[in-house]
């Protein structure tokens, strides 16, 4: 379980990024974290993973507080997939990128092989095992970055904009990949359609605070609520609304013609 209590964070320049957040995320939940740019999503991730120091409030992962002396254990429990996969992939072979974490934990060669093979098989990318990461497509790099985190067997994975800048085919592959993962997932995203499709719960952030928290089917279909946070309905719902308006107009015109 991820427990956040009275968490606030102010950057050195005085920007108040996180304001009095209280959250509980249970094991196995798939949670979308949405909000306009500057809402605090990335700042919250940095605090959860221990990149930024907590100065006010607390975060606990499975009862273990996030603090300097626990960071090694915390980062075994929580992995993060960055928005730009090139920030995570730096080896000359896919295998070595996925093996980097387990090797850093001083696991045996047999255990490293088991971890890497397992991650590749779960994600259906065994054919990429010996490829050079810099020659892969953007979508393939994203999935390899996920595999590099998966090989560490974390309890929670944080995803920062996993579908951004991808073509439709690569986006669909990443969405399918995320949907396969059964551990706790927290996905910071502007992709409302993806959130509606694969997440059970959505947390809407606005100006560093939690503005709303609840089922995706309820909150992501509430246009008035979303507009208050500078967000829009999922595109699939916008299309349905447009088709409905067209149908109503066609029926009105048909009725008018019959009256004439």
WOZI-V589443 format. One line per field, one symbol per residue. ss: DSSP state (A for helix, B for strand, O for the rest). phi: phi as a letter, one per 20 degrees, with the letter a starting at -180 (. if undefined). burial: b if it has 16 or more other ideal C-beta (glycine too) atoms within 10 Angstrom, else e. Layout:
# WOZI-V589443
ss->???
phi->???
burial->???
This chain:
# WOZI-V589443
ss->OBBBBBBBBBOOOOOBBBBBBBBBBOOOOBBBBBOOOOOOAAAAAAAAAOOOOOOBBBBBBOOBBOOAAAAAAAAAABBBBOOOAAAOOOOOOAAAAAAAAAAAOOOOAAAAAAAAAAAAAAAOOAAAOOOOAAAOOAAAAAAAAAAAAAOOOOOBBBBBOOOOOOOAAAAAAAAAAAAAOOOBBBBBOOOAAAAAAAOOBBBBBBOOBBBBBBBAAAAOOOAAAAAAOOOOOOAAAAAAAAAAAAAAAAAAAAAAAAAO
phi->.dccclecbcfgenfeecclecbccegnfddedcrfgnfoffffgfffenfdefdbnbccdlnefebgfdgffgfeecdcdffdfffddbeecggfffegfgffemffgffffffffffffgemcffegdfegfdefgffffffffffeffelfecceddlfdfmdfgffgffffffffffdffccdfbdefffgffddeccdedblndeebbrfffeffdeffffffdmdcgggfffffffffffffffffffffffff
burial->ebbbeebbbeeeeeeebbbebebebeeebbbbbbbeeebbbbbbbbbbbbebebeebebbbeeeebeeeeeeebbbbbbbbbbebeebbeeeebbbbbbbbbbeeebeeeebeebbeebbebbebeebeeeebeebebbbbbbbbbbbbbbbebbbbbbbbbbeebeeebbebbbebbeebeebbbbbbbbbbbbbebbebbbbbbebbbbbbeebeebbeeeebbeebebebbeebeeeeeeeeeeeeeeeeeeeeeee
